Every structure is written in structure tokens, then in C-alpha cells.
Amino acid sequence: MAPRREAVAAAVETDIPARLDRLPWSRFHLLVVIALGVTWALDGLEVTIVGALGPILQHADTLALSEAGIGGLASAYLLGAVAGALAFGWLTDRFGRKLIFFATLGIYVAGVLLSAFAFDVWSLAAFRFLTGVGIGGEYAAINSAIDEMTPARLRGRVALIVNGSFWAGAALGSGATVVLLDPAIVPVDLGWRLGFGIGAALGLLILFTRRFVPESPRWLVTHGFLEEGEKVVAEIEQEVARETGKRLAPATGLLKIEPRRSFGFGLIFHAMLGRYRGRSALVLLLMIAQAFLYNAIFFTYGLVLTKFYGTEPAHVGLYLVPFAIGNVIGPIVLGPLFDTVGRRKMIFATYAVSGILLLATGYLFALGLLSAVTQTAAWCMIFFFASSAASSAYLTASEVFPLEVRALAIAAFYAIGTGIGGVVAPSIFGRLIGGGEPWPIFWGYAGAAALMIAAGVAALLFGVDAEGKSLEEVAPPLSQIA
């Protein structure tokens, strides 16, 4: 028996989802993507700068941290991200997308700004935890809001490009480290603080742009705010029609629902672990596979370059630039195919190809046939596909579950995937690389490749053909009346 639900309004029929899905792409949609999705680029910039801070923070003129202290900072950020994702994932479904994406970005900005004024390892760890809480909460609120306001026929490519923009920020961050962390340009105890300060300033600018983004009309109508939802959609339609100069096509398709203010945990778990348990298993596999691959490479690429190719530590950041560019270009080129060729085929292709390329690259590495340049080129090729694969995991999590549990589903699977991939992969590969022998590292790469290929096959066999379909068709709302 399904858990009991309490209605707050009589059953209503609405065409709000159909009206949103039939809209042409417009400046409104671009504003939503920029105001919400740019957080990913900011996170990429800030994480990259932080990743380059290790040697600087060990300096006696800065915080004089130990290697264990530096590792603890990464753990604090990760724990914060997991906690923030779970807490704000539930709050996003309960209180709406807009309230939460303002709160999470505010927390993120506060954490980054406070990090600039850290005075020891404990204060910086606390501020990194706070920053992680904000960015973890962002994942759930932002992916939910963007998917719910993007026309169905474009949802795949938009989601991939938004999630892939993390690497645009990473590329900028790599370039910024060359200036900010060079003591000949900026004093050693000032450069790293400026890095955090710049991130906070950019975050405040983004926070200002978000005031133009409305609450998700889909969320409003399912939670009993029908009049407000109708008003928001009407304003969006007027803006789009005025911008395009064309009369909008009539919307077709009614949704009959019984609005409710809240949906208890019983109902949520009944949906995720009962009716949609197959989808939950698939999303979990996709999340773990991509997180393991990314964290295995991204957090150890510097060790590989310095230990096996003799790259100067000060030059490691330069190798990240082409790596990041490959990650950005992949979703831009491949994203449209997720809306045309289809979700299952493209998820399978991107996961499987990236896994096969990783296996081949690992083999060449073990044979000693690569240089720092060719190794980086191989990583660029791998992550051209893997970036789209990783983004498609978040896309899948955000569209295969009902609206009322969407944000919590994203948060839960992000937390589990990040917890496993973020903790296990760097630890395993750090030990393998520390051994100094290439063949054990190859077998580590082979394991990551096998996991990616298995996830791709699972998507092909058990995935959902969500391309071009409304979110309500892919996963009917829990409040829908048959």
C-alpha cells in the first residue's frame, strides 16, 4: 500500500508543462542557464585554484600546513558537499527551487570569502566544509530548475553543456594560478587569499542575476500554487513572444493532479525504492562509474606527470588547460545527439568509448610509450567523451524520477557517487602511483574502464528513452491522477 498523502487543494487540470515544453529557445532560457548554470564554472575555477594551493599553503609565510592537513581540506570539502546535497535536496523538493538556489549560493559565497581570511588549518577546513555545503546543495536545486524550465526537445543538450561548464572554470583557474601563485608577481601570502576573494566576488555577481529567475512553474502547480504558476508561465510566454515577434503555437496536453504542500519520506522512498527501483539502480551505477573515473584521473594527474614524466610541479597547471578544454568541447559537440540519436544510445556510446580509450591509454602508459604531452593528449581524447558521460548521469537522475522527489534523487545519487568515487578512487590510485610501477596503475585504469563500460551497457539495456518527452511523460508526478 502506498503511503498516505494529504491534499491541500481539489484536483485540478493544468497545461503548464505543455506550455513550457512548446516554447522556442529564447533569451529567457539563456538567462536561466547563465544565472543558474554558471555556478558550475565558478566551482571549477575555485576547485582548480584550491588544488594548486597545496605547495603554497605548506610555505612558512602562509599557513605552514602539513601534507595531512592539505589532504584534510579536500576531505572537509567533500563531506560538506555530501551533507549539503542531502539536506538541500530534500529542502528543494519541500520549499521550492528558487528559495534554495539563493540560499545555497549564499552559503557558497560565504564559505569562499571566509576561506580568504583563514588563519590555520582548522579554520580553513571549517570554511572549506561550508563551501562544500553550498556547492552540494547547488547540484540538486540547479539541475531541477533548469530541467523544469527547458523545452523538452532541448533538455538533453542544455543539461550536458551546463554540467560540462565546470571545466571552463577549471581552464580559467589553471591560467589564474600562473599569476596568483607566482611570488614574483603577487606576495606569497596574498595570492592564495586573492584566489578565494575573486571567487567570492564572482559568486555575489551571480547571486544578483538570479533575482530574474522565477520559481519553477511545475513545482508551483504540484504544490498547490496554481495561480502563481499560471502567472509565471504567462509572463514567460509574453516575454518569449515579444522577443521572437511570433505568435506562440497552442499547447496540447493536460495534466490532472491533486496538489499537495509536502510529500513525506514514506512516499519518497516508496517511489525511489519501489516503483522506480530499477531506475535508481541504473542512476547509482552511472554516478559511481563516472565519479570513480574522474576522481581517479583528476586528483592524480599531477602525480603521474611529475613522477613518471619528470614534469616540473610549477608547470603541472599548464597541462590541465588542454585537459579542461577537451572536457568543455565534448558536451558542446555531443550534447545535441542526446536529443536526436537518443539518451540510451548516447549514454552507452560515451561511457563505453571513454572506457575503451582509458584501457588503451593505460596499456600504452604501462609500456612506456607515452610522454607528458602524448599522455595529456590521450586524457583529452578520453574526457571529450567522459565529460558527456558524466553530465548524462546528472541528466538521467534529474529526469527519470517524479518532480516531487527530483531534487532529493539528484542529491542522494550525487552524494553516494561522490562519496565512493571521491574517497575510494584517489586513495587507490594515490597508492598505486606512489609505488612507482606502471603496471599496477594500468590494472587500476582497467578497473575504472570496466566500470564505465558496464555502466554504458546497463544504460543501453535498462535506460529510458527520454529524448523529446516531457518530464511528466518520463516520470508522472506523484500527485497525478490517472
Secondary structure, 3 states (H helix, E strand, C coil): CCCCCCCCCCCEEECHHHHHHCCCCCHHHHHHHHHHHHHHHHHHHHHHHHHCCHHHHCCCCCCCCCHHHHHHHHHHHHHHHHHHHHHHHHHHHHHCHHHHHHHHHHHHHHHHHHHCCCCCHHHHHHHHHHHHHHHHHHHHHHHHHHHHHCCHHHHHHHHHHHHHCHHHHHHHHHHHHHHHCCCCCCCHHHHHHHHHHHHHHHHHHHHHHHHHCCCCHHHHHHCCCHHHHHHHHHHHHHHHHHHHCCCCCCCCCCEEECCCCCCCHHHHHHHHHHHCHHHHHHHHHHHHHHHHHHHHHHCCHHHHHHHHHCCCHHHHHHHHHHHHHHHHHHHHHHHHHHHHCCHHHHHHHHHHHHHHHHHHHHHHHHCCCCCHHHHHHHHHHHHHHHHHHHHHHHHHHHHCCCHHHHHHHHHHHHHHHHHHHHHHHHHHHHHHHHCCCHHHHHHHHHHHHHHHHHHHHHHHHHCCCCCCCCHHHHCCCCCECC
